[in-house]
């Protein structure tokens, strides 16, 4: 799956909207009915003249239902959406511009325009009427703050007036989805806060938004994900777990490590090869990261860290990436090593990686290869692994370890290429440098023809 590539403008609308209402009954049905009525009122309010948008880090305020804004000269109803770029600073992946065009796929960086939503408290042209009723019945007032997060893709040449209509419609639609979430997951007097997550799906040029209730474990949400997978034709690999949510450009800036770097690497010709690569996201771990000088001995530790990051980003585990010392302590716990390994510069291999993963509840298969010349003979098994499991693979051969992210295979000629993420890289965690020096498709001569290898293939847990 290549990174999201679009010449459209991405308009992201966020903000907390208060869901206010009255409960006449406090049983489960009464709570659901009261929340649903309040949601209808909130949607009406979004479709009223009091609904306001303002641009982040700008002086632009917009009233979508009236067509009025605070920059009428620069942004008219007949203006194109690209006029917004002059008024609101865009959020964009600047690092993509620095990547060598010879080494990376051509990407049109997403241009995100951030808007926040709110309501105008009073309008001078509206006379408010207040009616007080007292029927001596007990009532309870409630208020929930809904974290609205809406994303729409628009052609830069689209007319601004039409885009305002799209925004109001999209916000209203998300509130309806939030109501569905509340109705589905309210149990007794426990009411969840619905949250929006955006996901990048195969063959899609936009993002898919899913509403999940806060406070529920990934396992509890699997029935909902199964329904969505069936509806969207997604198969049995995870796509919609919350840790897999899309990273917007500003999110990438907060990432300490380079993430899912292979998606920027051109694949071998599909006319010549069938290509199979890792599924999902991971972070790249390599020599000298985190102020640890492990040059010459830490490559297997780094490969393991990359593998564990994959299981984190797919939502299968929820632990910090372990340090070298933590990995060594886990090997002592597993009985693979004695206490003397802790704090040492002792090299580890595929079997030790399997032991650490076992402690995390992750099983692995080991393929033992007598020499590097025989690795291409494992192409079919590696292809099946990436098709079914989709996890990163560790290839260990003393004293080197590599992370394998994909295989390209020509069945007729037997030619094989291997997508190698090089844990021996010792440069900065900077996209252009990593892509230039740390990842590439390698031929069969990459392997030491006389060296034995053990390949560790982590198995993906069942479930989506």
C-alpha positions as CSV (number, residue, x, y, z in Angstrom):
1,X,0.0,0.0,0.0
2,X,1.6,3.3,-1.1
3,X,1.2,6.4,1.0
4,X,-1.9,8.5,0.6
5,X,-1.3,10.5,-2.6
6,X,-3.7,13.2,-3.5
7,X,-3.7,16.6,-5.2
8,X,-7.0,17.4,-3.3
9,X,-7.0,19.7,-0.4
10,X,-7.8,18.0,2.9
11,X,-10.0,20.0,5.2
12,X,-10.0,18.8,8.7
13,X,-12.7,20.1,11.1
14,X,-12.3,19.6,14.8
15,X,-13.7,20.8,18.1
16,X,-15.7,19.9,21.1
17,X,-19.5,20.2,20.7
18,X,-21.6,20.1,23.9
19,X,-24.4,17.6,23.8
20,X,-27.0,19.0,26.2
21,X,-30.3,17.6,27.2
22,X,-32.8,16.4,29.8
23,X,-33.4,12.9,31.0
24,X,-37.0,12.2,32.1
25,X,-36.1,8.6,33.0
26,X,-32.7,7.2,34.2
27,X,-33.0,3.6,33.0
28,X,-31.0,2.5,30.0
29,X,-33.8,3.2,27.5
30,X,-34.6,6.6,29.1
31,X,-30.9,7.6,28.9
32,X,-30.6,6.5,25.2
33,X,-33.8,8.3,24.3
34,X,-32.7,11.5,26.0
35,X,-29.3,11.4,24.3
36,X,-30.8,10.8,20.9
37,X,-33.2,13.7,21.3
38,X,-30.3,15.9,22.3
39,X,-28.3,14.8,19.3
40,X,-31.2,15.8,17.0
41,X,-31.1,19.3,18.5
42,X,-27.4,19.5,18.1
43,X,-27.5,18.6,14.5
44,X,-30.2,21.3,13.9
45,X,-27.8,23.7,15.6
46,X,-25.0,22.7,13.2
47,X,-27.4,23.4,10.3
48,X,-28.3,26.9,11.7
49,X,-26.7,30.3,11.3
50,X,-25.0,30.1,14.7
51,X,-22.6,27.4,13.4
52,X,-19.1,29.0,13.0
53,X,-15.7,27.8,11.7
54,X,-12.4,29.4,12.2
55,X,-9.0,28.7,10.7
56,X,-6.1,27.6,12.9
57,X,-3.4,30.2,13.3
58,X,-5.4,32.7,11.2
59,X,-8.0,35.4,11.5
60,X,-10.5,33.8,9.3
61,X,-14.0,33.1,10.7
62,X,-16.7,31.5,8.6
63,X,-20.5,31.2,9.0
64,X,-21.3,28.4,6.5
65,X,-25.1,28.8,6.6
66,X,-25.0,32.5,5.8
67,X,-22.0,32.7,3.5
68,X,-20.4,35.4,5.6
69,X,-16.7,35.4,6.7
70,X,-14.2,37.8,8.1
71,X,-12.1,38.0,4.9
72,X,-14.8,38.8,2.3
73,X,-12.4,40.4,-0.1
74,X,-10.1,37.3,-0.3
75,X,-12.7,34.6,0.1
76,X,-16.0,35.1,-1.7
77,X,-18.8,32.6,-2.2
78,X,-17.7,32.1,-5.8
79,X,-14.0,31.7,-4.9
80,X,-12.2,28.4,-5.3
81,X,-11.2,26.4,-2.3
82,X,-7.5,27.1,-3.0
83,X,-8.2,30.6,-1.8
84,X,-8.1,29.1,1.7
85,X,-4.4,28.3,1.3
86,X,-3.6,32.1,1.3
87,X,-5.7,32.6,4.5
88,X,-4.9,29.6,6.6
89,X,-1.4,28.0,7.1
90,X,-1.5,24.5,5.6
91,X,-0.2,21.4,7.4
92,X,2.0,19.6,5.0
93,X,4.7,16.8,5.0
94,X,7.8,19.0,4.3
95,X,10.2,16.1,4.7
96,X,8.8,14.5,1.6
97,X,10.3,17.4,-0.4
98,X,13.8,16.4,0.7
99,X,13.6,12.7,-0.4
100,X,15.7,11.9,-3.5
101,X,13.4,11.5,-6.5
102,X,15.7,8.8,-7.8
103,X,15.2,6.6,-4.7
104,X,11.6,7.2,-3.7
105,X,8.2,6.9,-5.3
106,X,6.6,10.2,-6.5
107,X,4.3,11.5,-3.8
108,X,2.0,14.5,-3.8
109,X,2.2,15.5,-0.1
110,X,-1.2,16.0,1.6
111,X,-2.1,19.6,2.2
112,X,-4.3,19.8,5.3
113,X,-6.3,22.9,6.1
114,X,-7.3,22.9,9.8
115,X,-10.6,24.4,10.9
116,X,-12.1,24.5,14.4
117,X,-15.9,24.6,15.0
118,X,-17.9,26.5,17.6
119,X,-21.3,28.1,18.0
120,X,-22.1,31.8,18.2
121,X,-23.8,32.4,21.5
122,X,-26.2,35.1,20.4
123,X,-27.2,36.7,17.1
124,X,-28.5,40.3,16.9
125,X,-31.2,39.4,14.4
126,X,-32.7,36.7,16.5
127,X,-35.1,37.3,19.4
128,X,-34.8,34.5,21.9
129,X,-37.9,33.4,23.8
130,X,-37.6,31.6,27.1
131,X,-40.4,29.5,28.4
132,X,-40.4,28.0,31.9
133,X,-42.5,24.9,32.6
134,X,-43.0,23.2,35.9
135,X,-44.9,19.9,35.9
136,X,-43.4,18.7,39.2
137,X,-41.6,15.8,37.5
138,X,-38.0,15.0,38.4
139,X,-35.6,15.7,35.5
140,X,-31.9,15.4,35.2
141,X,-29.8,17.7,33.0
142,X,-26.8,16.1,31.2
143,X,-23.9,17.4,29.2
144,X,-21.4,15.5,27.1
145,X,-18.6,17.1,25.1
146,X,-18.3,15.3,21.7
147,X,-14.8,15.4,20.2
148,X,-15.8,16.0,16.6
149,X,-13.0,15.2,14.0
150,X,-14.2,15.4,10.4
151,X,-12.1,15.0,7.3
152,X,-13.2,15.9,3.7
153,X,-11.2,15.9,0.5
154,X,-12.0,18.7,-2.0
155,X,-10.7,19.7,-5.4
156,X,-8.7,22.9,-5.0
157,X,-10.9,24.4,-7.9
158,X,-14.2,23.5,-6.2
159,X,-16.4,26.5,-5.4
160,X,-16.2,27.6,-1.8
161,X,-19.9,27.8,-1.4
162,X,-20.3,24.2,-2.3
163,X,-17.5,23.2,0.1
164,X,-19.3,24.9,3.0
165,X,-22.3,22.8,2.3
166,X,-20.1,19.7,2.3
167,X,-18.6,20.7,5.7
168,X,-22.0,21.1,7.3
169,X,-23.2,17.8,5.8
170,X,-20.1,16.0,6.9
171,X,-20.3,17.3,10.5
172,X,-24.0,16.4,10.7
173,X,-23.2,12.9,9.4
174,X,-20.5,12.4,12.0
175,X,-22.8,13.4,14.8
176,X,-25.3,10.8,13.5
177,X,-22.6,8.2,13.6
178,X,-21.7,9.3,17.1
179,X,-25.3,8.8,18.1
180,X,-25.2,5.3,16.7
181,X,-22.1,4.6,18.8
182,X,-23.7,5.9,21.9
183,X,-26.9,3.9,21.4
184,X,-24.9,0.7,20.7
185,X,-22.4,0.9,23.6
186,X,-24.5,2.5,26.4
187,X,-25.0,-0.1,29.0
188,X,-27.2,0.7,32.0
189,X,-26.1,4.1,33.2
190,X,-22.7,4.0,31.6
191,X,-22.5,6.2,28.5
192,X,-19.4,6.2,26.3
193,X,-17.7,9.2,24.7
194,X,-17.6,8.5,20.9
195,X,-14.3,9.2,19.2
196,X,-13.5,9.5,15.5
197,X,-10.5,7.7,14.0
198,X,-9.3,8.0,10.4
199,X,-7.8,5.1,8.5
200,X,-5.9,4.7,5.2
201,X,-7.3,1.7,3.3
202,X,-6.0,-0.1,0.2
203,X,-7.0,1.3,-3.2
204,X,-8.7,4.3,-1.5
205,X,-7.8,7.9,-2.4
206,X,-9.4,9.3,0.8
207,X,-9.6,8.4,4.5
208,X,-12.2,6.2,6.1
209,X,-13.6,7.4,9.4
210,X,-14.8,5.0,12.1
211,X,-16.4,6.0,15.4
212,X,-15.4,4.0,18.4
213,X,-16.4,4.4,22.1
214,X,-13.6,5.6,24.4
215,X,-12.6,3.2,27.2
216,X,-13.1,0.0,25.4
217,X,-10.3,-2.5,24.7
218,X,-9.5,-3.5,21.1
219,X,-10.8,-7.0,21.7
220,X,-14.2,-5.6,22.8
221,X,-14.4,-3.7,19.5
222,X,-13.7,-6.7,17.2
223,X,-17.4,-7.4,16.4
224,X,-17.7,-3.9,15.1
225,X,-14.5,-4.2,13.1
226,X,-15.7,-7.5,11.6
227,X,-18.9,-5.8,10.4
228,X,-16.9,-3.1,8.8
229,X,-14.4,-5.5,7.2
230,X,-17.3,-7.4,5.6
231,X,-18.9,-4.1,4.4
232,X,-15.6,-2.8,3.0
233,X,-14.3,-6.1,1.7
234,X,-11.1,-5.9,3.8
235,X,-10.3,-9.6,4.4
236,X,-8.8,-11.0,7.6
237,X,-5.8,-8.7,8.2
238,X,-6.3,-5.7,10.6
239,X,-6.9,-2.3,9.1
240,X,-9.2,-0.6,11.6
241,X,-7.6,-1.0,15.0
242,X,-7.2,2.4,16.8
243,X,-3.4,2.3,16.9
244,X,-3.5,2.0,13.1
245,X,-5.1,5.4,12.7
246,X,-3.7,7.7,10.0
247,X,-0.8,10.0,10.9
248,X,-1.4,13.5,9.7
249,X,1.7,15.6,8.9
250,X,1.9,17.2,12.3
251,X,1.6,13.7,13.9
252,X,4.7,12.6,11.9
253,X,6.7,15.5,13.3
254,X,6.0,14.2,16.8
255,X,7.2,10.7,15.9
256,X,10.6,10.0,17.4
257,X,11.3,7.3,14.9
258,X,10.9,7.0,11.2
259,X,7.6,5.1,10.5
260,X,6.7,2.6,7.8
261,X,9.5,3.8,5.6
262,X,9.1,1.0,2.9
263,X,6.0,2.7,1.5
264,X,8.3,5.4,-0.1
265,X,10.5,2.8,-1.9
266,X,9.5,1.9,-5.5
267,X,8.7,-1.8,-5.9
268,X,10.4,-3.9,-8.5
269,X,8.7,-4.1,-11.9
270,X,5.3,-5.9,-11.6
271,X,5.8,-7.1,-15.2
272,X,8.8,-9.0,-14.0
273,X,8.0,-9.8,-10.4
274,X,5.2,-10.7,-8.0
275,X,5.7,-8.5,-5.0
276,X,4.7,-9.3,-1.4
277,X,5.5,-6.8,1.4
278,X,4.8,-6.3,5.1
279,X,1.3,-5.3,6.1
280,X,0.7,-2.3,8.3
281,X,3.0,0.1,10.2
282,X,6.2,-0.1,12.3
283,X,9.0,2.1,13.3
284,X,12.6,1.8,12.2
285,X,15.2,0.9,14.9
286,X,18.9,0.9,14.2
287,X,22.4,1.3,15.6
288,X,23.2,4.2,18.0
289,X,19.5,5.2,18.6
290,X,18.5,6.3,22.1
291,X,22.1,7.2,23.0
292,X,23.1,3.5,23.1
293,X,26.3,2.6,21.3
294,X,25.5,-0.9,20.1
295,X,27.5,-0.7,16.9
296,X,28.8,-4.1,16.0
297,X,26.5,-6.2,18.3
298,X,23.0,-4.6,18.6
299,X,21.6,-5.3,15.1
300,X,19.4,-8.2,16.3
301,X,18.1,-6.2,19.2
302,X,17.2,-3.4,16.8
303,X,15.4,-5.8,14.4
304,X,13.5,-7.1,17.4
305,X,12.5,-3.6,18.4
306,X,11.2,-3.0,14.8
307,X,9.2,-6.2,15.0
308,X,7.7,-5.3,18.4
309,X,6.8,-1.9,17.1
310,X,4.8,-3.6,14.3
311,X,2.7,-5.5,16.9
312,X,2.2,-2.3,18.8
313,X,1.0,-0.4,15.8
314,X,-1.4,-3.2,14.8
315,X,-2.9,-3.0,18.3
316,X,-1.9,-6.6,19.3
317,X,0.3,-5.5,22.3
318,X,0.5,-2.4,24.4
319,X,4.0,-2.2,25.9
320,X,6.9,0.3,25.4
321,X,9.5,-0.7,22.9
322,X,12.0,-2.6,25.1
323,X,15.6,-1.4,25.6
324,X,18.6,-3.7,25.1
325,X,18.8,-4.2,28.8
326,X,15.1,-5.1,29.1
327,X,15.5,-7.6,26.2
328,X,18.4,-9.1,28.0
329,X,16.4,-9.4,31.3
330,X,13.6,-11.1,29.3
331,X,16.1,-13.6,27.9
332,X,17.1,-14.4,31.5
333,X,13.5,-14.8,32.5
334,X,12.9,-17.1,29.5
335,X,15.9,-19.3,30.6
336,X,17.8,-18.7,27.3
337,X,20.6,-16.7,28.9
338,X,22.3,-16.4,32.3
339,X,22.4,-13.1,34.3
340,X,25.8,-12.2,32.9
341,X,24.2,-11.1,29.7
342,X,22.5,-8.1,31.4
343,X,24.4,-4.9,30.5
344,X,26.8,-6.8,28.2
345,X,27.4,-6.4,24.5
346,X,26.5,-10.0,23.7
347,X,25.1,-10.6,20.3
348,X,21.8,-12.5,20.0
349,X,20.1,-14.2,17.1
350,X,16.8,-15.6,15.8
351,X,16.2,-18.1,18.5
352,X,16.6,-15.4,21.2
353,X,14.2,-13.2,19.3
354,X,11.7,-16.0,19.3
355,X,12.0,-16.4,23.1
356,X,11.4,-12.7,23.8
357,X,8.3,-12.7,21.5
358,X,7.0,-15.8,23.3
359,X,7.1,-13.9,26.6
360,X,4.9,-11.3,24.9
361,X,2.4,-14.0,23.8
362,X,3.6,-14.0,20.1
363,X,4.6,-17.2,18.5
364,X,7.2,-17.5,15.7
365,X,8.5,-20.0,13.2
366,X,12.1,-20.6,12.5
367,X,13.6,-21.5,9.1
368,X,17.2,-22.7,9.3
369,X,19.2,-22.2,6.1
370,X,22.5,-24.0,5.6
371,X,24.0,-21.2,3.5
372,X,23.1,-17.8,2.0
373,X,23.0,-19.4,-1.4
374,X,19.9,-21.4,-0.3
375,X,17.9,-18.4,0.9
376,X,16.2,-17.9,-2.5
377,X,14.9,-21.4,-2.2
378,X,12.8,-20.2,0.7
379,X,11.0,-17.6,-1.5
380,X,7.7,-19.5,-1.6
381,X,7.6,-19.8,2.2
382,X,8.5,-16.2,2.7
383,X,5.8,-15.2,0.1
384,X,3.2,-17.2,2.1
385,X,4.4,-15.5,5.3
386,X,3.9,-12.0,3.9
387,X,0.5,-12.9,2.3
388,X,-0.9,-14.6,5.4
389,X,1.0,-13.1,8.4
390,X,2.3,-9.8,7.1
391,X,4.8,-9.2,9.9
392,X,8.4,-8.1,9.6
393,X,10.9,-10.9,9.5
394,X,14.3,-11.2,11.1
395,X,17.2,-12.9,9.2
396,X,20.1,-13.7,11.5
397,X,23.5,-14.9,10.4
398,X,26.5,-14.3,12.7
399,X,27.5,-11.6,13.3
400,X,24.8,-9.7,11.3
401,X,21.0,-9.5,11.5
402,X,18.7,-7.9,9.0
403,X,15.0,-7.0,9.0
404,X,13.2,-8.4,5.9
405,X,10.1,-6.5,4.8
406,X,9.2,-8.1,1.5
407,X,10.0,-10.5,-1.3
408,X,9.7,-10.0,-5.1
409,X,9.7,-13.3,-7.1
410,X,9.6,-14.3,-10.7
411,X,8.2,-17.8,-10.8
412,X,9.4,-18.5,-14.3
413,X,13.0,-17.5,-13.8
414,X,13.3,-18.1,-10.1
415,X,14.8,-14.6,-9.6
416,X,14.2,-13.2,-6.2
417,X,14.7,-9.8,-4.6
418,X,14.5,-9.0,-0.9
419,X,13.4,-5.8,0.7
420,X,16.0,-5.2,3.5
421,X,15.7,-2.6,6.3
422,X,19.2,-2.3,7.6
423,X,19.5,-2.2,11.4
424,X,23.2,-1.4,10.9
425,X,22.4,2.1,9.7
426,X,23.9,4.6,12.2
427,X,22.7,8.0,10.8
428,X,20.0,10.4,11.9
429,X,16.4,9.5,12.0
430,X,15.7,11.7,9.0
431,X,13.5,10.6,6.2
432,X,15.8,11.4,3.3
433,X,18.9,9.8,4.9
434,X,17.0,6.7,5.9
435,X,15.5,6.2,2.5
436,X,18.9,6.8,0.8
437,X,21.0,4.6,3.0
438,X,18.9,2.2,5.1
439,X,16.4,0.4,2.9
440,X,16.5,-1.1,-0.5
441,X,15.5,-4.1,-2.7
442,X,18.5,-6.5,-2.7
443,X,19.4,-9.3,-5.1
444,X,20.4,-12.8,-4.2
445,X,24.0,-11.9,-3.9
446,X,23.2,-9.7,-0.9
447,X,23.6,-12.8,1.3
448,X,26.9,-14.4,2.3
449,X,26.8,-17.5,0.1
450,X,28.8,-19.6,2.7
451,X,27.1,-18.3,5.9
452,X,24.3,-20.2,7.6
453,X,21.2,-18.2,8.5
454,X,18.2,-18.6,10.8
455,X,15.0,-16.8,9.8
456,X,12.5,-15.8,12.5
457,X,8.9,-15.4,11.2
458,X,6.6,-13.9,13.9
459,X,3.1,-15.1,13.6
460,X,0.2,-12.6,13.7
461,X,-2.4,-13.4,16.4
462,X,-5.9,-14.4,15.2
463,X,-8.5,-11.7,14.8
464,X,-8.9,-8.4,13.2
